């Protein structure tokens, strides 16, 4: 035991405590000693049945999969919403809200709906919003997000004399809707956060509070998921490997999922570093494959 401690594989949390594995110890175990335990046939069949029986929209399916991961692993399940980078816009609608805000309803491929709220410089009555809607639908229907942004930039670069006020207003609104690489922004659904309250490594109320706040704020956690999106296969971040102090007592196991056009999202689980990796890793891998197959079947 002293040798393991000297090598950095175990450590004592405090003087009177026993030795527990360090992040380095868990990493060595996962990389060299772990024997994966494939889900038994009953569990696998039940997971496949839930996917096959689902008639939800893709957005609702993501929430269902996040809940499924949480239920099966008894950890927190997370699934990013599929990126719509290849989707074609089929409809744009503007709905006036209070204080110069406008709700933008985007329909992709006649089935996927996204809602966004933009802040405008002045109030636009319903008839002006309708004219802007008609213009943008005429200009952008059937185009991908990349094509839409290129067209917006092209029209903005034209002399204003060539654009009437309706066109200027419409393009200005569209710029707000699609600016910042809309197709690459990740959003995720997380379920089962309360499962973490029973983890021995996460008994501190203050730790849990800060962890739940991080889930809600999303910023740092999205960077971690984005790394998984660009990787191949299952990724395991143990403790400080995530690069975020709030996750120092957690491990995150993720896998990208894909449709026929390529990787569109990532899913995984968050739990204590002392999780059952041999069971969790195969579940995450299988769920990613099942979700990809489900999305393909809906195309």
C-alpha positions as CSV (number, residue, x, y, z in Angstrom):
1,X,0.0,0.0,0.0
2,X,2.9,2.3,0.8
3,X,4.3,1.6,-2.7
4,X,1.0,2.5,-4.3
5,X,0.8,5.7,-2.4
6,X,4.4,6.6,-3.4
7,X,3.5,6.0,-7.0
8,X,0.5,8.3,-6.7
9,X,-2.2,5.6,-7.2
10,X,-3.7,6.0,-3.7
11,X,-3.8,8.7,-1.1
12,X,-5.2,9.5,2.3
13,X,-7.9,12.3,2.2
14,X,-6.8,13.2,5.8
15,X,-4.5,11.9,8.5
16,X,-6.9,9.5,10.2
17,X,-8.5,8.2,7.0
18,X,-7.7,5.1,5.0
19,X,-6.2,5.2,1.6
20,X,-8.5,5.8,-1.5
21,X,-7.7,5.7,-5.2
22,X,-6.5,8.9,-6.8
23,X,-7.5,10.1,-10.3
24,X,-4.2,8.5,-11.5
25,X,-5.2,5.3,-9.8
26,X,-8.6,5.2,-11.4
27,X,-7.0,6.0,-14.8
28,X,-4.6,3.1,-14.4
29,X,-7.4,0.8,-13.5
30,X,-9.6,1.9,-16.4
31,X,-6.8,1.7,-19.0
32,X,-5.2,-1.6,-17.9
33,X,-7.2,-3.6,-15.5
34,X,-10.9,-3.0,-16.3
35,X,-12.9,-5.8,-17.7
36,X,-16.1,-4.5,-19.3
37,X,-19.3,-6.1,-18.4
38,X,-21.7,-6.1,-21.4
39,X,-25.3,-5.5,-20.4
40,X,-27.2,-8.7,-19.9
41,X,-29.6,-9.7,-22.7
42,X,-32.7,-8.7,-20.6
43,X,-31.4,-5.2,-20.0
44,X,-30.3,-4.8,-23.7
45,X,-33.6,-6.0,-25.0
46,X,-35.5,-3.6,-22.7
47,X,-33.4,-0.7,-23.9
48,X,-34.0,-1.6,-27.6
49,X,-37.7,-2.0,-26.9
50,X,-37.9,1.5,-25.5
51,X,-36.2,3.0,-28.5
52,X,-38.4,1.0,-30.9
53,X,-41.6,1.9,-29.1
54,X,-40.8,5.6,-28.9
55,X,-42.9,7.8,-31.2
56,X,-41.6,11.1,-29.8
57,X,-40.2,13.9,-31.9
58,X,-36.4,14.0,-32.0
59,X,-36.4,16.7,-29.3
60,X,-38.6,14.6,-27.0
61,X,-36.5,11.5,-27.8
62,X,-33.4,13.3,-26.5
63,X,-35.1,13.9,-23.1
64,X,-36.2,10.3,-23.0
65,X,-32.7,9.0,-23.7
66,X,-31.3,11.2,-21.0
67,X,-33.8,9.8,-18.5
68,X,-33.1,6.3,-19.7
69,X,-29.3,6.7,-19.1
70,X,-30.1,8.0,-15.6
71,X,-32.4,5.2,-14.8
72,X,-30.2,2.4,-16.0
73,X,-27.0,3.7,-14.4
74,X,-28.4,5.4,-11.4
75,X,-26.2,8.4,-12.3
76,X,-27.0,11.7,-14.1
77,X,-27.7,11.2,-17.8
78,X,-26.9,13.9,-20.3
79,X,-27.6,14.1,-24.1
80,X,-26.9,17.0,-26.4
81,X,-29.6,18.0,-28.8
82,X,-28.7,16.9,-32.4
83,X,-27.0,19.6,-34.4
84,X,-29.0,20.8,-37.4
85,X,-26.0,21.6,-39.5
86,X,-27.3,19.7,-42.5
87,X,-31.0,20.6,-42.0
88,X,-32.9,22.7,-44.5
89,X,-35.1,25.5,-43.2
90,X,-38.7,25.0,-44.3
91,X,-40.4,27.8,-42.3
92,X,-39.6,30.9,-40.3
93,X,-42.2,32.7,-38.1
94,X,-41.9,35.8,-35.9
95,X,-44.2,36.3,-32.9
96,X,-44.1,39.6,-31.0
97,X,-43.4,39.5,-27.3
98,X,-43.1,42.3,-24.8
99,X,-40.3,44.9,-24.6
100,X,-39.3,44.7,-28.3
101,X,-38.6,41.0,-28.0
102,X,-39.6,38.6,-30.7
103,X,-40.0,34.8,-30.6
104,X,-38.5,33.2,-33.7
105,X,-39.9,29.8,-34.6
106,X,-37.7,27.8,-37.0
107,X,-38.9,24.6,-38.7
108,X,-36.2,22.3,-40.2
109,X,-37.0,19.5,-42.7
110,X,-40.7,20.0,-42.0
111,X,-40.5,18.3,-38.6
112,X,-37.9,19.8,-36.3
113,X,-38.9,22.9,-34.4
114,X,-36.5,25.3,-32.7
115,X,-37.5,28.4,-30.8
116,X,-35.3,31.5,-30.2
117,X,-35.9,34.9,-28.7
118,X,-34.2,38.0,-30.2
119,X,-34.1,41.5,-28.9
120,X,-34.9,44.2,-31.4
121,X,-34.1,47.9,-31.3
122,X,-37.7,49.0,-31.7
123,X,-41.2,47.6,-31.6
124,X,-42.4,45.9,-34.8
125,X,-46.2,45.6,-35.2
126,X,-47.7,42.3,-36.4
127,X,-48.0,43.5,-40.0
128,X,-44.3,44.4,-40.3
129,X,-43.3,41.0,-38.7
130,X,-45.5,39.3,-41.2
131,X,-43.8,41.1,-44.1
132,X,-40.4,40.2,-42.8
133,X,-41.6,36.5,-42.3
134,X,-42.8,36.4,-45.9
135,X,-39.5,37.8,-47.3
136,X,-37.3,35.5,-45.3
137,X,-39.4,32.4,-46.1
138,X,-39.1,33.3,-49.8
139,X,-35.4,33.9,-49.6
140,X,-34.3,31.0,-47.3
141,X,-36.8,28.2,-47.6
142,X,-34.9,25.0,-48.5
143,X,-31.5,26.3,-47.6
144,X,-29.1,25.0,-45.0
145,X,-27.9,27.2,-42.1
146,X,-24.5,27.7,-43.7
147,X,-26.2,28.9,-47.0
148,X,-28.5,31.2,-45.0
149,X,-25.6,32.9,-43.2
150,X,-23.7,33.3,-46.5
151,X,-26.8,34.9,-48.1
152,X,-27.3,37.2,-45.1
153,X,-23.7,38.4,-45.4
154,X,-24.1,38.9,-49.1
155,X,-27.2,41.0,-48.8
156,X,-25.8,43.0,-45.9
157,X,-22.8,43.9,-48.1
158,X,-25.0,45.3,-50.8
159,X,-25.6,49.0,-51.0
160,X,-28.6,49.9,-48.8
161,X,-30.0,51.7,-51.8
162,X,-30.7,48.3,-53.4
163,X,-32.7,47.1,-50.4
164,X,-36.1,48.5,-49.3
165,X,-37.0,48.9,-45.6
166,X,-38.8,45.6,-45.4
167,X,-35.8,43.8,-46.8
168,X,-33.4,45.6,-44.4
169,X,-35.6,44.9,-41.4
170,X,-35.9,41.2,-42.4
171,X,-32.2,40.7,-42.9
172,X,-31.4,42.5,-39.7
173,X,-33.7,40.1,-37.8
174,X,-32.2,37.1,-39.6
175,X,-28.7,38.2,-38.7
176,X,-29.6,38.0,-35.0
177,X,-31.3,34.6,-35.4
178,X,-28.4,33.0,-37.2
179,X,-25.3,34.8,-36.0
180,X,-22.5,33.1,-34.1
181,X,-22.6,29.7,-36.0
182,X,-26.0,28.6,-34.9
183,X,-25.5,25.1,-36.2
184,X,-22.6,24.4,-34.0
185,X,-24.1,25.6,-30.7
186,X,-24.6,22.7,-28.3
187,X,-27.6,22.4,-26.0
188,X,-28.1,19.5,-23.7
189,X,-30.7,17.8,-21.6
190,X,-29.7,16.4,-18.2
191,X,-31.7,14.1,-16.1
192,X,-31.2,12.4,-12.7
193,X,-29.0,15.0,-11.1
194,X,-30.5,13.9,-7.7
195,X,-28.9,10.5,-8.1
196,X,-25.6,12.2,-7.3
197,X,-26.8,13.1,-3.9
198,X,-26.4,9.5,-2.8
199,X,-22.7,9.3,-3.9
200,X,-20.2,8.9,-1.1
201,X,-17.8,11.2,-2.8
202,X,-20.4,14.0,-3.2
203,X,-21.9,14.2,0.2
204,X,-21.0,17.8,0.7
205,X,-24.0,20.0,0.2
206,X,-21.8,22.8,-1.0
207,X,-20.2,20.6,-3.6
208,X,-23.5,19.5,-4.9
209,X,-24.9,23.0,-5.0
210,X,-21.9,24.2,-7.1
211,X,-22.2,21.2,-9.3
212,X,-25.9,21.7,-10.0
213,X,-25.2,25.4,-10.7
214,X,-22.6,24.4,-13.2
215,X,-25.2,22.1,-14.9
216,X,-27.6,25.0,-15.1
217,X,-25.1,27.6,-16.4
218,X,-23.8,25.1,-19.0
219,X,-20.9,27.2,-20.2
220,X,-17.9,25.1,-18.9
221,X,-19.7,21.8,-19.2
222,X,-20.5,22.4,-22.9
223,X,-16.8,22.7,-23.6
224,X,-16.3,19.3,-22.2
225,X,-19.1,17.8,-24.3
226,X,-17.7,19.5,-27.3
227,X,-14.4,17.7,-26.9
228,X,-16.4,14.4,-26.9
229,X,-18.3,15.5,-30.0
230,X,-15.0,15.7,-31.9
231,X,-13.6,12.4,-30.6
232,X,-14.1,8.8,-31.6
233,X,-15.8,6.3,-29.4
234,X,-16.2,6.4,-25.6
235,X,-14.3,9.1,-23.7
236,X,-13.7,9.0,-20.0
237,X,-12.8,12.1,-18.0
238,X,-11.8,11.2,-14.4
239,X,-11.7,13.9,-11.8
240,X,-9.3,16.7,-12.7
241,X,-8.9,15.4,-16.3
242,X,-12.0,17.3,-17.2
243,X,-10.1,20.6,-16.7
244,X,-12.9,22.0,-14.5
245,X,-12.5,22.2,-10.8
246,X,-16.2,21.7,-10.2
247,X,-15.9,18.1,-11.7
248,X,-12.8,17.2,-9.6
249,X,-14.8,14.6,-7.6
250,X,-16.7,13.3,-10.7
251,X,-16.1,11.2,-13.7
252,X,-17.8,11.8,-17.0
253,X,-18.3,9.0,-19.5
254,X,-19.4,10.1,-23.0
255,X,-19.9,8.8,-26.5
256,X,-20.8,10.6,-29.8
257,X,-23.9,9.5,-31.6
258,X,-24.4,9.8,-35.4
259,X,-26.9,9.7,-38.1
260,X,-26.2,8.8,-41.8
261,X,-24.6,12.3,-42.3
262,X,-22.1,11.9,-39.5
263,X,-21.8,12.8,-35.8
264,X,-24.6,15.1,-34.6
265,X,-24.4,14.9,-30.8
266,X,-22.9,13.3,-27.7
267,X,-24.4,11.6,-24.7
268,X,-23.1,10.2,-21.5
269,X,-23.3,10.0,-17.7
270,X,-21.9,12.0,-14.8
271,X,-21.2,10.3,-11.5
272,X,-18.6,10.0,-8.7
273,X,-15.1,8.9,-9.6
274,X,-15.9,5.7,-7.7
275,X,-18.5,4.5,-10.3
276,X,-18.9,1.1,-11.8
277,X,-16.9,1.8,-15.0
278,X,-17.1,-1.8,-16.2
279,X,-20.9,-1.5,-16.4
280,X,-21.3,2.2,-17.3
281,X,-19.0,2.3,-20.3
282,X,-20.9,-0.5,-22.3
283,X,-24.2,1.1,-21.5
284,X,-23.1,4.5,-22.8
285,X,-21.6,3.0,-25.9
286,X,-24.8,0.9,-26.7
287,X,-27.1,3.9,-26.0
288,X,-25.2,6.0,-28.5
289,X,-25.6,3.4,-31.2
290,X,-29.3,2.9,-30.4
291,X,-29.9,6.6,-30.5
292,X,-28.1,7.0,-33.9
293,X,-30.2,4.1,-35.3
294,X,-33.4,5.7,-34.0
295,X,-32.6,9.0,-35.6
296,X,-31.8,7.3,-38.9
297,X,-35.1,5.5,-38.9
298,X,-37.0,8.8,-38.6
299,X,-35.4,10.4,-41.7
